[in-house]
Amino acid sequence: MDSEDPPKPEMPKPETPTDPLIAEALAEAVPADAPARLRKRGGRAANQRRGGSAIRQMPWTDVVNIDRPTEPLSPEGVDAIHNGAMRVLEEIGIEFLHSDAVAILRDAGCIVDGENVRMGRDLVMEMVGKAPSEFTLTPRNPDRKITIGGRHMVFGNISSPPNCSDIERGRRTGNRADYRDLMKLTQYFNCIHFAGGYPVEPVDIHPSIRHLDCLFDKLTLTDKVAHAYSLGPERIEDVMEMVRIAGGLSHADFDATPRMYTNINSTSPLKHDWPMLDGAMRLAKRGQPTIVTPFTLAGAMALVTMVGAVTQSIAEALAAIVLLQIIRPGVGCAIGTFTSNVDMKTGAPAFGTPDYVRATQMTGQLARFYGLPLRSSNTCAANTPDNQATWESMMSLWAAVTSGTNMVYHAAGWLEGGLCASFEKFVMDCEVLQQFIAYMKPMTTGPEDVAVDAIREVGPGGHFFGIQHTQDRYETAFYTPFLSDWSNYENWEDRGAVTTVERANKVCKEILAEYEEPPMDIAIRDELEAFVERRKQEGGAPTDF
């Protein structure tokens, strides 16, 4: 591959009728029957339903983004960022705070000075070229398999905040009960495709065993793709074993197919820390994917220019991807973007800004240039689920849609720049996610869609309410929100003038009241419980506490 001008993958034209992804998206998603497995406790497979009495939600579906991505950069602009990133890797280098990683890179021909590693663009492009442009993740319920890459788009729950809130109990430190409730929401909503990191950090569980209880809850309360934190060898090894057990898999079967993933963040600028590298390397050896997400806030941990911040972010991401491809060529990797700006008056992070949108779109162009999947996030800086939270999240999701993002982190529930998980915001965000999924449904232009005969039947000055063409379609013609109130002011006032946040609180409580666990074989659950108990007896993971 020519390192100066690597070929850009050609994006298929959205209107091409032979595009298999669009053809698939045009078909109605029919929920499959729940797998015939024994259950530890009774309960319907809620993931296979449109929803119970709380809401009528859209079915689980393979979301395909049929729009052409927005590309603010010219081809010359893409080359400029690419060459800038290559110069950073060749001339400045990235610090790898892991001796094994440094040794692997040295053996591959990189220039090593202590922990600083410089790598030539030929090696970078060769290794990046080995990474797949898309890969699948198959959880314990194979009906929940997702594809990362191409035009596919998947959404995950909020991850990692230390606090959570709702309008009745207020803001509070994370605990296991709230963690479990947020996991139940993650399972319930069909527009949430994967169970990311902890939706709130349950600080009432000791850090040495927290991962064991959290993953047990995640693997029993949900049957969706699970994430593992790369926070030391014991945690990552425990989670791999728990995912293997939950799937009823042999070690060989686990290693043969991606079943889970991790996300690692560089310590910007230009550094990768030991715990995250160690976890990603362990996963790579067993064929499990890693999302590499530099945390580049322009003006603080990156250049104040968004183009410069994206250049740095690309260099940091590619450096780790090179390492993982050396360890296991072809293992799934994706570029994550978390490039936004700070408030230059206070230094506070800003999210959902026009600068964030453009940075995400530019990173999308570079991801396609390298043939790698893209991850972005639904972020906001608002402290409560108010108008600011709404417009900043809409900007963030619009950035995801227009950039060609494949994997949207923190898609539901994010507040306070990621410091708080809001139950109401989770529900509100899922309403927006459903609307974007409905928006991405392809248009059909058959005779019954154009329907000239129906127009002729009504003629000038008539109306279309009563004709058969309308009667046959009125129930499914348009997206119907589960959270919006479309009544007029007088009717809304007569019913108590309930606000959106209050409606979201009510819906949330109804969902949690009707939630039932997805099925799991009794023997598998017993084995999972026994593993957790044994690892607790062994002390779990070492901590400083």
C-alpha positions as CSV (number, residue, x, y, z in Angstrom):
1,M,0.0,0.0,0.0
2,D,1.3,3.4,-0.9
3,S,1.8,5.2,2.4
4,E,1.4,8.7,0.8
5,D,-1.9,8.1,-0.9
6,P,-3.8,5.1,0.5
7,P,-6.9,4.3,-1.4
8,K,-10.1,5.6,0.1
9,P,-13.0,3.0,0.4
10,E,-15.7,3.9,-2.1
11,M,-19.0,4.6,-0.4
12,P,-21.9,3.0,-2.3
13,K,-24.5,5.4,-3.6
14,P,-27.5,5.5,-1.2
15,E,-30.0,5.4,-4.1
16,T,-28.5,2.3,-5.6
17,P,-31.5,-0.2,-5.6
18,T,-29.1,-3.2,-5.5
19,D,-27.4,-2.1,-2.3
20,P,-28.0,-5.1,0.0
21,L,-28.0,-3.1,3.2
22,I,-30.7,-0.7,1.9
23,A,-32.7,-3.7,0.6
24,E,-32.4,-5.3,4.1
25,A,-33.4,-2.0,5.8
26,L,-36.5,-1.7,3.5
27,A,-37.8,-5.0,4.9
28,E,-39.9,-4.9,8.1
29,A,-37.9,-6.1,11.1
30,V,-39.9,-9.1,12.4
31,P,-39.0,-10.0,16.0
32,A,-37.8,-13.6,16.3
33,D,-39.2,-16.0,18.8
34,A,-37.4,-16.1,22.1
35,P,-34.8,-18.8,22.3
36,A,-36.2,-22.0,23.8
37,R,-34.0,-22.0,27.0
38,L,-34.8,-22.9,30.5
39,R,-35.3,-19.9,32.8
40,K,-33.9,-19.3,36.3
41,R,-37.0,-17.3,37.0
42,G,-40.1,-16.7,34.8
43,G,-40.3,-13.8,32.4
44,R,-41.0,-13.0,28.8
45,A,-38.2,-12.1,26.4
46,A,-38.9,-8.4,26.6
47,N,-36.2,-7.7,24.0
48,Q,-38.3,-9.4,21.4
49,R,-41.3,-7.3,22.0
50,R,-42.4,-3.9,20.9
51,G,-43.0,-3.0,24.5
52,G,-45.5,-3.7,27.2
53,S,-48.1,-1.4,28.6
54,A,-45.6,1.4,29.3
55,I,-44.9,2.3,25.7
56,R,-45.3,1.0,22.2
57,Q,-41.7,1.1,20.9
58,M,-40.1,0.3,17.6
59,P,-38.9,-3.3,17.1
60,W,-35.3,-4.3,17.4
61,T,-33.7,-3.6,14.0
62,D,-30.4,-3.5,12.2
63,V,-30.1,0.3,11.7
64,V,-28.6,1.3,8.4
65,N,-27.7,5.0,7.7
66,I,-28.6,5.5,4.1
67,D,-27.5,9.2,4.0
68,R,-24.2,10.2,2.4
69,P,-21.9,11.5,5.2
70,T,-21.2,15.2,5.5
71,E,-17.6,15.9,4.5
72,P,-16.4,19.3,5.5
73,L,-12.8,18.5,4.3
74,S,-11.7,18.6,0.8
75,P,-9.5,15.7,-0.4
76,E,-6.6,18.0,0.1
77,G,-7.8,18.6,3.7
78,V,-8.0,14.9,4.4
79,D,-4.4,14.5,3.1
80,A,-3.2,17.4,5.3
81,I,-4.6,15.8,8.5
82,H,-3.3,12.3,7.4
83,N,0.2,13.7,6.8
84,G,0.1,15.7,10.0
85,A,-0.8,12.5,12.0
86,M,1.9,10.6,10.2
87,R,4.4,13.3,11.1
88,V,3.4,13.2,14.8
89,L,3.9,9.4,14.7
90,E,7.2,9.6,12.9
91,E,8.8,12.7,14.4
92,I,7.3,13.2,17.9
93,G,6.1,9.8,18.9
94,I,3.6,8.4,21.4
95,E,4.4,7.3,24.9
96,F,3.4,3.7,25.7
97,L,3.5,3.1,29.4
98,H,3.6,-0.7,29.1
99,S,6.9,-2.5,28.7
100,D,5.4,-5.4,26.7
101,A,3.8,-3.0,24.3
102,V,7.1,-1.2,23.8
103,A,8.9,-4.4,23.2
104,I,6.3,-5.6,20.6
105,L,6.6,-2.2,18.8
106,R,10.4,-2.3,18.9
107,D,10.4,-5.8,17.4
108,A,8.1,-4.6,14.6
109,G,10.7,-1.9,13.6
110,C,9.6,1.1,15.6
111,I,12.1,3.6,17.1
112,V,12.0,3.4,20.9
113,D,13.4,5.9,23.3
114,G,12.4,4.7,26.8
115,E,8.6,4.8,26.7
116,N,8.4,7.0,23.6
117,V,7.7,5.1,20.4
118,R,8.0,6.5,16.9
119,M,6.7,4.6,13.9
120,G,7.1,5.0,10.2
121,R,4.0,5.6,8.0
122,D,4.7,2.5,6.0
123,L,4.3,0.4,9.1
124,V,1.3,2.3,10.2
125,M,-0.5,2.0,7.0
126,E,0.4,-1.7,6.6
127,M,-0.9,-2.5,10.1
128,V,-4.0,-0.3,9.8
129,G,-4.8,-2.0,6.5
130,K,-5.1,-5.3,8.3
131,A,-7.9,-4.1,10.5
132,P,-11.4,-5.0,9.2
133,S,-13.7,-2.2,7.9
134,E,-16.5,-3.9,9.8
135,F,-16.9,-6.7,12.3
136,T,-19.7,-8.4,14.3
137,L,-20.3,-8.8,18.0
138,T,-22.4,-11.7,19.1
139,P,-23.7,-11.7,22.7
140,R,-25.3,-14.6,24.6
141,N,-28.5,-14.1,22.6
142,P,-27.4,-14.4,19.0
143,D,-30.6,-12.5,17.9
144,R,-28.9,-9.5,19.4
145,K,-25.8,-9.7,17.2
146,I,-24.6,-6.3,16.0
147,T,-22.4,-5.2,13.1
148,I,-19.8,-2.4,13.7
149,G,-18.8,-0.7,10.5
150,G,-20.0,0.0,7.0
151,R,-23.3,1.9,7.2
152,H,-24.5,0.1,10.3
153,M,-25.3,2.3,13.3
154,V,-25.8,1.0,16.9
155,F,-26.5,2.9,20.1
156,G,-25.4,2.1,23.7
157,N,-26.3,3.3,27.1
158,I,-24.5,6.0,29.1
159,S,-21.3,4.7,30.7
160,S,-19.2,5.5,33.8
161,P,-20.8,8.4,35.6
162,P,-20.2,8.5,39.4
163,N,-23.7,10.0,40.0
164,C,-27.3,9.4,38.9
165,S,-30.5,11.4,39.3
166,D,-34.2,11.6,38.9
167,I,-36.7,14.4,39.6
168,E,-38.2,12.7,42.7
169,R,-35.0,11.5,44.5
170,G,-32.6,14.1,43.2
171,R,-28.9,13.7,42.5
172,R,-27.1,10.9,44.4
173,T,-23.9,8.9,44.3
174,G,-24.1,5.7,42.2
175,N,-25.2,2.5,43.9
176,R,-26.0,-1.0,42.8
177,A,-29.8,-0.6,42.9
178,D,-29.7,2.3,40.5
179,Y,-27.1,0.5,38.4
180,R,-29.5,-2.4,38.0
181,D,-32.4,-0.2,37.2
182,L,-30.4,1.5,34.4
183,M,-29.4,-1.9,33.1
184,K,-33.1,-2.8,33.0
185,L,-33.7,0.3,30.8
186,T,-30.8,-0.8,28.7
187,Q,-32.4,-4.1,28.1
188,Y,-36.0,-2.8,27.6
189,F,-35.4,-0.3,24.9
190,N,-34.9,-1.8,21.4
191,C,-33.1,1.3,20.2
192,I,-30.3,0.5,22.7
193,H,-28.2,-2.1,20.9
194,F,-25.3,-2.8,23.3
195,A,-24.7,-2.6,27.1
196,G,-21.7,-0.3,27.4
197,G,-19.8,0.5,30.6
198,Y,-21.5,0.8,34.0
199,P,-24.4,3.2,33.4
200,V,-23.6,4.5,36.9
201,E,-20.6,3.5,39.1
202,P,-22.0,1.5,42.0
203,V,-19.7,2.8,44.7
204,D,-21.4,0.8,47.4
205,I,-19.6,-2.3,46.0
206,H,-15.9,-2.6,46.9
207,P,-13.7,-1.9,43.9
208,S,-12.0,-5.2,44.2
209,I,-15.2,-7.1,43.4
210,R,-17.2,-4.4,41.7
211,H,-16.6,-5.8,38.2
212,L,-17.8,-9.3,39.3
213,D,-21.2,-8.0,40.6
214,C,-21.6,-5.5,37.8
215,L,-20.9,-8.0,35.0
216,F,-23.1,-10.6,36.7
217,D,-26.0,-8.1,36.7
218,K,-25.2,-7.0,33.1
219,L,-25.1,-10.6,31.8
220,T,-28.3,-11.6,33.6
221,L,-30.4,-8.4,33.3
222,T,-29.5,-8.0,29.6
223,D,-28.7,-10.3,26.7
224,K,-27.0,-7.6,24.6
225,V,-23.4,-7.1,23.7
226,A,-21.3,-6.4,26.8
227,H,-18.4,-4.0,27.3
228,A,-15.4,-4.7,29.6
229,Y,-13.3,-2.0,31.3
230,S,-9.6,-2.3,30.6
231,L,-8.5,-1.7,34.2
232,G,-5.9,-4.3,34.9
233,P,-5.4,-8.0,34.0
234,E,-7.7,-9.5,36.7
235,R,-10.7,-7.5,35.7
236,I,-10.4,-8.1,32.0
237,E,-9.7,-11.8,32.4
238,D,-12.6,-12.2,34.7
239,V,-15.0,-10.4,32.3
240,M,-13.9,-12.5,29.4
241,E,-14.5,-15.7,31.4
242,M,-17.9,-14.4,32.5
243,V,-19.0,-13.6,28.9
244,R,-17.8,-17.0,27.9
245,I,-19.8,-18.8,30.6
246,A,-22.9,-16.7,29.9
247,G,-22.8,-17.6,26.3
248,G,-22.4,-21.3,27.0
249,L,-19.2,-21.3,25.0
250,S,-16.0,-23.3,24.9
251,H,-12.8,-21.4,25.1
252,A,-12.2,-22.1,21.4
253,D,-15.6,-20.8,20.4
254,F,-15.1,-17.6,22.5
255,D,-11.8,-17.0,20.8
256,A,-13.1,-17.7,17.3
257,T,-15.7,-14.9,17.2
258,P,-15.9,-11.4,18.7
259,R,-18.3,-11.7,21.7
260,M,-17.5,-8.5,23.7
261,Y,-15.3,-5.4,23.4
262,T,-13.5,-2.7,25.3
263,N,-12.9,1.0,24.8
264,I,-9.6,2.6,25.7
265,N,-8.8,6.2,26.0
266,S,-5.4,7.8,25.4
267,T,-4.2,10.2,28.0
268,S,-4.0,13.1,25.7
269,P,-1.7,14.5,24.6
270,L,0.3,11.6,23.1
271,K,0.2,8.9,25.8
272,H,-1.3,5.5,26.3
273,D,-1.5,4.2,29.9
274,W,-0.7,0.8,31.3
275,P,-4.1,-0.5,32.4
276,M,-5.9,0.3,29.2
277,L,-3.1,-1.0,27.0
278,D,-2.9,-4.2,29.0
279,G,-6.6,-4.9,28.7
280,A,-6.7,-4.2,25.0
281,M,-3.7,-6.4,24.4
282,R,-5.3,-9.3,26.3
283,L,-8.5,-8.9,24.4
284,A,-6.7,-8.7,21.0
285,K,-4.9,-12.0,21.8
286,R,-8.3,-13.6,22.0
287,G,-9.8,-12.0,19.0
288,Q,-12.0,-9.5,20.9
289,P,-12.2,-5.9,19.5
290,T,-11.1,-2.6,20.9
291,I,-12.4,1.0,20.3
292,V,-9.6,3.5,20.6
293,T,-10.9,6.9,21.7
294,P,-8.5,9.7,22.4
295,F,-9.9,12.3,24.8
296,T,-8.9,15.5,22.9
297,L,-10.5,18.7,24.2
298,A,-9.3,21.5,21.9
299,G,-7.6,24.2,23.9
300,A,-6.7,22.0,26.8
301,M,-5.4,18.5,25.9
302,A,-5.2,19.3,22.2
303,L,-4.5,22.2,19.9
304,V,-7.1,25.0,20.0
305,T,-7.8,24.5,16.2
306,M,-10.3,21.7,15.6
307,V,-8.2,20.5,12.6
308,G,-5.2,20.3,14.8
309,A,-7.1,18.5,17.6
310,V,-8.4,16.0,15.0
311,T,-4.9,15.5,13.7
312,Q,-3.6,14.7,17.2
313,S,-6.5,12.4,17.9
314,I,-6.0,10.4,14.7
315,A,-2.3,9.9,15.6
316,E,-3.1,8.7,19.1
317,A,-5.8,6.3,17.9
318,L,-3.7,4.8,15.0
319,A,-0.7,4.2,17.3
320,A,-2.7,1.9,19.5
321,I,-4.4,0.2,16.5
322,V,-1.0,-0.5,15.1
323,L,0.0,-2.3,18.3
324,L,-3.2,-4.4,18.4
325,Q,-2.8,-5.4,14.7
326,I,0.8,-6.5,15.3
327,I,-0.5,-8.7,18.2
328,R,-3.3,-10.2,16.2
329,P,-3.7,-9.1,12.5
330,G,-7.3,-8.7,11.6
331,V,-8.7,-8.2,15.1
332,G,-11.5,-5.7,15.2
333,C,-10.6,-2.1,15.9
334,A,-12.4,1.2,15.6
335,I,-11.5,4.9,15.9
336,G,-13.4,6.7,18.6
337,T,-13.7,10.5,18.5
338,F,-14.2,12.5,21.7
339,T,-12.8,15.7,20.2
340,S,-14.7,18.7,21.5
341,N,-13.7,22.1,22.9
342,V,-13.5,23.8,26.3
343,D,-14.9,27.0,27.5
344,M,-11.8,29.2,27.1
345,K,-13.0,31.4,30.0
346,T,-13.3,28.6,32.6
347,G,-11.7,25.5,31.1
348,A,-14.9,23.6,31.5
349,P,-15.6,21.0,28.8
350,A,-18.2,21.9,26.2
351,F,-20.3,19.3,24.3
352,G,-22.9,19.3,21.6
353,T,-21.3,22.4,20.1
354,P,-20.8,23.3,16.4
355,D,-17.1,22.6,16.9
356,Y,-17.9,19.1,18.2
357,V,-20.1,18.4,15.2
358,R,-17.4,19.4,12.7
359,A,-14.7,17.5,14.6
360,T,-16.9,14.4,14.5
361,Q,-17.5,14.8,10.8
362,M,-13.8,15.3,10.0
363,T,-12.9,12.3,12.1
364,G,-15.5,10.3,10.1
365,Q,-13.7,11.3,6.9
366,L,-10.4,10.1,8.3
367,A,-12.0,6.9,9.5
368,R,-13.2,6.1,6.0
369,F,-9.9,7.1,4.6
370,Y,-8.3,4.4,6.7
371,G,-11.1,1.9,6.3
372,L,-12.0,1.8,10.0
373,P,-15.3,1.9,11.8
374,L,-16.1,5.1,13.8
375,R,-17.4,5.6,17.3
376,S,-18.8,8.9,18.6
377,S,-21.0,9.9,21.6
378,N,-24.3,11.6,22.6
379,T,-22.9,14.3,24.9
380,C,-24.1,17.4,26.6
381,A,-22.8,19.7,29.3
382,A,-26.2,20.5,30.8
383,N,-26.8,19.8,34.5
384,T,-30.4,18.9,34.3
385,P,-32.6,17.4,31.5
386,D,-33.7,20.8,30.2
387,N,-33.7,22.6,26.9
388,Q,-29.9,22.9,26.9
389,A,-29.6,19.2,27.4
390,T,-32.0,18.6,24.5
391,W,-30.3,20.9,22.0
392,E,-26.8,19.8,22.9
393,S,-27.7,16.1,22.6
394,M,-29.5,16.7,19.3
395,M,-26.3,18.4,18.0
396,S,-24.3,15.4,19.2
397,L,-26.6,12.9,17.6
398,W,-26.8,14.9,14.4
399,A,-23.0,14.8,14.4
400,A,-23.1,11.0,14.7
401,V,-25.6,10.6,11.9
402,T,-23.9,13.1,9.5
403,S,-20.4,11.8,10.2
404,G,-21.2,8.2,9.3
405,T,-20.7,7.0,12.9
406,N,-21.1,3.3,13.4
407,M,-21.2,3.1,17.2
408,V,-22.8,5.8,19.4
409,Y,-21.6,5.7,23.0
410,H,-23.6,7.3,25.9
411,A,-26.6,7.4,23.6
412,A,-29.1,7.6,26.4
413,G,-28.9,9.2,29.9
414,W,-25.9,11.5,29.7
415,L,-25.8,14.7,31.8
416,E,-23.2,17.0,33.4
417,G,-20.5,16.3,30.8
418,G,-20.7,12.6,31.8
419,L,-20.8,13.0,35.6
420,C,-24.4,12.0,36.0
421,A,-26.8,9.5,34.6
422,S,-30.4,10.8,34.5
423,F,-33.3,8.4,34.4
424,E,-35.5,10.9,32.7
425,K,-32.8,11.8,30.2
426,F,-32.4,8.1,29.4
427,V,-36.1,7.9,28.4
428,M,-36.0,11.2,26.6
429,D,-32.9,10.2,24.6
430,C,-34.5,6.9,23.6
431,E,-37.4,8.9,22.1
432,V,-34.9,10.9,20.0
433,L,-33.0,7.7,19.0
434,Q,-36.2,6.2,17.8
435,Q,-36.9,9.3,15.7
436,F,-33.5,9.1,14.1
437,I,-34.0,5.4,13.4
438,A,-37.4,6.2,11.8
439,Y,-35.7,9.1,9.9
440,M,-33.2,6.6,8.4
441,K,-35.9,4.3,7.0
442,P,-35.4,4.3,3.2
443,M,-37.9,5.9,0.9
444,T,-39.8,3.7,-1.5
445,T,-41.2,5.1,-4.8
446,G,-43.5,2.4,-6.1
447,P,-46.9,3.0,-7.7
448,E,-48.6,2.8,-4.3
449,D,-46.3,5.4,-2.9
450,V,-46.6,7.9,-5.7
451,A,-50.3,7.0,-5.9
452,V,-51.4,9.2,-8.8
453,D,-54.7,7.3,-8.9
454,A,-55.4,8.3,-5.2
455,I,-54.7,11.9,-6.1
456,R,-57.1,11.6,-9.0
457,E,-59.8,10.1,-6.8
458,V,-59.7,13.1,-4.4
459,G,-59.3,15.7,-7.1
460,P,-59.0,19.5,-6.6
461,G,-60.4,20.8,-3.3
462,G,-61.0,17.4,-1.6
463,H,-59.4,15.7,1.3
464,F,-57.5,12.4,1.8
465,F,-58.8,11.3,5.2
466,G,-61.5,9.0,4.0
467,I,-60.1,7.4,0.9
468,Q,-59.0,3.7,0.9
469,H,-55.4,4.6,0.2
470,T,-55.3,6.5,3.5
471,Q,-57.4,4.0,5.4
472,D,-55.0,1.2,4.5
473,R,-52.0,3.1,5.8
474,Y,-53.0,5.6,8.5
475,E,-51.8,3.4,11.4
476,T,-48.2,3.0,10.2
477,A,-47.8,5.9,7.8
478,F,-45.9,8.2,10.2
479,Y,-43.7,7.8,13.2
480,T,-45.6,8.1,16.5
481,P,-43.6,9.3,19.5
482,F,-44.2,7.6,22.8
483,L,-43.1,10.6,24.9
484,S,-44.4,13.7,23.0
485,D,-47.7,15.3,23.9
486,W,-49.5,16.6,20.8
487,S,-52.7,17.8,22.4
488,N,-53.7,21.4,22.3
489,Y,-52.9,23.8,25.1
490,E,-56.3,23.6,26.8
491,N,-56.4,19.8,26.9
492,W,-52.8,19.7,28.1
493,E,-53.6,22.1,30.8
494,D,-56.7,20.2,31.8
495,R,-54.7,17.0,32.3
496,G,-52.3,18.7,34.7
497,A,-49.9,20.5,32.3
498,V,-47.4,17.6,32.6
499,T,-44.0,18.5,31.3
500,T,-41.7,16.3,29.2
501,V,-39.4,15.5,32.1
502,E,-42.4,14.5,34.2
503,R,-43.8,12.3,31.5
504,A,-40.4,10.7,31.1
505,N,-40.3,10.0,34.9
506,K,-43.7,8.3,34.7
507,V,-42.7,6.2,31.7
508,C,-39.5,5.2,33.4
509,K,-41.3,3.9,36.5
510,E,-43.8,2.0,34.3
511,I,-41.0,0.3,32.4
512,L,-39.2,-0.7,35.5
513,A,-42.4,-2.1,37.0
514,E,-43.1,-4.3,34.0
515,Y,-39.5,-5.3,33.3
516,E,-38.7,-9.0,33.3
517,E,-35.2,-10.7,32.9
518,P,-34.3,-12.2,29.5
519,P,-34.2,-16.0,29.7
520,M,-31.0,-17.8,30.8
521,D,-30.4,-21.5,31.2
522,I,-30.4,-22.5,34.8
523,A,-27.1,-24.4,34.6
524,I,-25.4,-21.4,32.9
525,R,-26.6,-19.0,35.6
526,D,-25.4,-21.4,38.3
527,E,-22.0,-21.6,36.7
528,L,-21.8,-17.8,36.4
529,E,-22.8,-17.4,40.1
530,A,-20.2,-20.0,41.1
531,F,-17.5,-18.2,39.2
532,V,-18.3,-14.9,40.8
533,E,-18.4,-16.4,44.3
534,R,-15.0,-18.2,43.7
535,R,-13.3,-15.0,42.5
536,K,-14.7,-13.0,45.4
537,Q,-13.2,-15.6,47.8
538,E,-9.9,-15.2,46.0
539,G,-10.1,-11.4,46.6
540,G,-11.1,-10.2,43.1
541,A,-8.8,-7.6,41.7
542,P,-6.1,-5.8,43.7
543,T,-6.9,-2.2,44.7
544,D,-5.3,0.6,46.7
545,F,-8.4,0.8,49.0
